[in-house]
Amino acid sequence: MRKNISNSKTEKRSAGFDSSTNAAARCFTPRFSPLGAWSSVSPHAVRDELRNAYARWGLPGKMRVDNGVPWGSWGEFPTDLSLWIIGLGVAMHWNNARRPQENVVVERSQGTSARWCEPWTCDSPEELQRRLERMDRLYRDVYPYRERLSRTKYFATLAHSGRRYDPVRESVQWEWSRVAAHLATYVVTRKVDSTGQVSLYSRGHYVGVIHGKKEVYVMYDPNRNEWVISDSAGNQLRSLPATWLNPQAVMDLEVTHRRK
């Protein structure tokens, strides 16, 4: 599920709170305003950066992500961006909601970046990017890690996954069958509304007014490209064509209906 971003104010305490000195920490005011929430970043922008990373490092075997935008969804089915990644042959692993410790290496890395780069003292996003790149080189390529070797040399095999990715040849590498097979593993619940519809990827699908207020189960049939709706007893109520669920819609990141 997606993370809720709260606008409520929280009490701020100095860095010395609960310490013997209880000294107030120096306060810095950000010199530029970064995007306030991941929901402000489009899936297309995230994909552009992923393409750059895949071209540089190779395709990973699996991506571990959280449940926030653009990875998590209230609808339980994978998001458009996740489907695109799956089509490239990359498995997805969603952490449990509100469990950052499940991705502790990344979380610690972000903390280190914040301490070393001091984003609040940067005049622009470009300056912050330059600092991040410089500190990243120092941390990975210069500082000794083990046996007097830097992290880059100690983990030399991580320089490339061995699974080449070329954005120009993406249409050749990407396979719809992977997406369809993954969707077929889901069984999600829906409650039929008073008009007899259930929502799938923010699109209404008619099940029948006589089933209003009932809880139903939805599965995807990859062979017929249909949604199969059943009741709690396992009786099939209806099968609905998923005509809008197709390779082009996934490649365009337009599986989810977005009201304009």
Secondary structure, DSSP 8 states (H G I E B T S, - for coil): --------------TTTTSSS---------SS---S-GGGS-HHHHHHHHHHHHHHH---SEEEE-SSTTT--TTSS--HHHHHHHHTT-EEEE--TT-GGGGHHHHHHHHHHHHHH-GGG-SSHHHHHHHHHHHHHIIIIISEEETTEEHHHHTGGGG--S----GGGHHHH--HHHHHHHHTT-EEEEE--TTSEEEETTEEEE--GGGTT-EEEEEEETTTTEEEEE-TTS-EEEEEE-TT-SHHHHHTT-SS----
